[in-house]
């Protein structure tokens, strides 16, 4: 892909995006989700995990 021009004029950008059927505004920023590994809601002690190590 080759960059052939840059447009800074707001009305031109809006009109071009509308003509292409694209949204003019960026989507709203959503809050980040927590990692399932960091979910401390369950009482997990790890006692039922078998790592295959000899006792």
Kinemage of the C-alpha trace (Angstrom):
@kinemage 1
@onewidth
@group {chain A} dominant
@subgroup {mainchain}
@vectorlist {calphas} color= white
{ca unk a 1} P 0.000 0.000 0.000
{ca unk a 2} L 1.284 3.432 -0.886
{ca unk a 3} L 0.325 6.691 0.814
{ca unk a 4} L -0.516 9.235 -1.856
{ca unk a 5} L -2.056 12.037 0.181
{ca unk a 6} L -3.183 13.241 3.589
{ca unk a 7} L -6.426 15.122 4.271
{ca unk a 8} L -6.731 17.369 7.323
{ca unk a 9} L -9.969 19.200 6.450
{ca unk a 10} L -12.688 17.904 8.828
{ca unk a 11} L -15.682 18.379 6.478
{ca unk a 12} L -13.848 16.602 3.656
{ca unk a 13} L -12.969 13.684 5.911
{ca unk a 14} L -16.553 13.399 7.196
{ca unk a 15} L -18.051 13.555 3.711
{ca unk a 16} L -15.614 10.938 2.386
{ca unk a 17} L -16.296 8.543 5.248
{ca unk a 18} L -20.071 8.927 4.836
{ca unk a 19} L -19.788 8.330 1.082
{ca unk a 20} L -17.879 5.100 1.806
{ca unk a 21} L -20.506 4.008 4.354
{ca unk a 22} L -18.046 4.195 7.239
{ca unk a 23} L -18.666 5.705 10.692
{ca unk a 24} L -17.533 9.288 11.103
{ca unk a 25} L -16.989 9.057 14.865
{ca unk a 26} L -14.769 6.591 16.680
{ca unk a 27} L -16.514 3.989 18.853
{ca unk a 28} L -16.728 4.760 22.581
{ca unk a 29} L -13.941 3.436 24.759
{ca unk a 30} L -15.156 0.522 26.858
{ca unk a 31} L -13.678 -0.354 30.260
{ca unk a 32} L -11.097 -3.115 30.231
{ca unk a 33} L -12.149 -6.606 31.264
{ca unk a 34} L -10.301 -8.367 34.034
{ca unk a 35} L -8.302 -11.448 33.223
{ca unk a 36} L -10.016 -14.755 34.089
{ca unk a 37} L -6.748 -15.774 35.756
{ca unk a 38} L -7.088 -12.891 38.194
{ca unk a 39} L -10.687 -13.707 39.107
{ca unk a 40} L -10.558 -14.384 42.849
{ca unk a 41} L -14.270 -14.980 43.259
{ca unk a 42} L -13.900 -18.758 43.578
{ca unk a 43} L -12.317 -20.529 46.527
{ca unk a 44} L -9.672 -22.504 44.651
{ca unk a 45} L -6.741 -23.859 46.646
{ca unk a 46} L -5.130 -25.978 43.955
{ca unk a 47} L -5.309 -29.103 46.116
{ca unk a 48} L -7.060 -31.128 43.405
{ca unk a 49} L -4.379 -30.520 40.748
{ca unk a 50} L -2.218 -33.524 39.829
{ca unk a 51} L 1.112 -32.451 38.404
{ca unk a 52} L 2.353 -36.047 38.096
{ca unk a 53} L 5.157 -35.554 40.601
{ca unk a 54} L 6.072 -38.453 42.891
{ca unk a 55} L 4.927 -38.040 46.503
